Amino acid sequence: MRLPGVHADDRRKIEIVAKHLPLYRGLPLVLDATIVSPLRANGQPRPRAAVIDGVAITAIENDKHTKYPELTNSSECKFFVLAGEIGGRWSETSSKLIRDLSRVKSRSAAP
């Protein structure tokens, strides 16, 4: 997928591009999948991680939207950060996408 402002030698990586789905006005879905830890490399919890659920997820979502502004602001695709925390917590974005995909898939199932 070619987007304005993205050069052919761009070294950033996107894990999934899904096209031709009956979601989000048929736009291609561009998915950056990542797993984060509520602990830092030194074993200390991230600030506020002990009192606010999903702090690491919020931080990585913000980082990814900053890293990929042309995807975040594109009218030619729908960008999602599919984030999960070690231990099993999913981002709200990940949960919503799974629900949306399930809803679309279930429409084709027999009653």
FILOPA-23381 format. One record per residue (C-alpha): x, y, z; residue in three letters. Coordinates in steps of 0.02 Angstrom, whole numbers, plus 50000, padded with zeros to 5 digits. Layout:
residues N
XYZALA...
END
This chain:
residues 111
500005000050000MET500745016649948ARG500385031850055LEU500905049750023PRO502465054450120GLY503055036450147VAL504645032450052HIS505055015449978ALA506585014050093ASP505555016850252ASP506155003750378ARG504655003950496ARG503684987650505LYS501814984250506ILE501274966550548GLU499604965150457ILE498694973450313VAL496944966450286ALA495974971550132LYS494214968550065HIS493364966750234LEU491574972950257PRO492104984550399LEU492545002850415TYR491835007750244ARG492924994350161GLY494555003250200LEU496114992450216PRO496494988550398LEU498294991950446VAL498704982950609LEU500234985250718ASP500264970850844ALA501274972651002THR501424965351176ILE502014976151320VAL502434973351502SER501784983451649PRO503564981551717LEU505104990351653ARG506684980751605ALA507384983351780ASN505854974851858GLY505074990851925GLN503254994451881PRO502885008051756ARG502255023951838PRO500455021751896ARG500415003651833ALA499994997252007ALA498435008252019VAL497835010851840ILE497434995851729ASP498224996151557GLY499515009851583VAL500775000651474ALA499464998451337ILE499035016951338THR500885021551327ALA501235009951180ILE499675015551087GLU500245033551104ASN501995028951046ASP501345019650893LYS500175033850842HIS501655045650856THR502755033750755LYS501465031850615TYR500605048750596PRO500275045850410GLU499285030150454LEU498395037850602THR497815052550496ASN497515043350332SER495855043050243SER496485028350138GLU496615015550278CYS496075012150457LYS497555010650577PHE497445000050734PHE498704996650870VAL498304979150932LEU499104979551103ALA499114967051242GLY499984966551410GLU500964951751473ILE499754942851587GLY498284943451468GLY497544961051465ARG496984966751292TRP496794984651236SER495044991351210GLU495504993551026THR495964975051011SER494374969651097SER493284980850988LYS494084974550827LEU493794956350879ILE491974960350919ARG491754969350752ASP492554954950655LEU491494942250749SER489904951950715ARG490274952650528VAL490744934150521LYS489184928850615SER488054937350487ARG488504923750361SER488114909550482ALA486484899950474ALA485224905450606PRO
END
